[in-house]
Amino acid sequence: MADIITYIHHNIDSSLSIGEIAAHFYLSTSYLCRLFKKGTGTTINSYITTRRIELAQTLLAGGYSVNEVYSMCGFNDYSNFFKAFTKKTGISPKKFAQNSLS
């Protein structure tokens, strides 16, 4: 489990997929999902999204623009980033950045 989490952390800025992670560790996708859920109590997709949002919060607080941050965190487009960020934090990325810098 530690190796999988380390792999996710090292590749958080790329477009991680369950298939890619499973292939890297020579596991089937269904087995990887079951293993991850049993070991962490959360789904692999939820874990990845949470880590990406945490990274985004750090970068936004560090002064990066919202447009820079979403691609640095592995999101494919702004719309997905906006939805995920707002769902996890309760405020928009722009509002978070403004609150962090004031």
C-alpha positions, 0 to 999 in steps of 0.5 A: 500500500505504501508503494502505491501511495508513494507512486500517486504522490510522485505522479500527482501532477500527471493524469493518473488513471487507475489503469495506469497505476494498476499496470505499474504494479502489475495488478488488475484494476479491480484488485487495485481498487479493492486493495486500496479501499481495504487499506485506506478506507477510501477509493483511489479516485477520491484519494487522488482528488483529495491530494490534488486539492491539497496541492492546489490549496498550497499553490494558491496560498503561495501566490500561483494563479488559478490558471497555473494551478489546475494544470500543475495539479494534474487536472485536465481542464479548468471546469473539472478543477473548479467543480472538484475544488469547490466540492471539497473546500466549499469555496471557489479556487479564486475565492480561496486564493483571495482569502489566502493572500489577504 
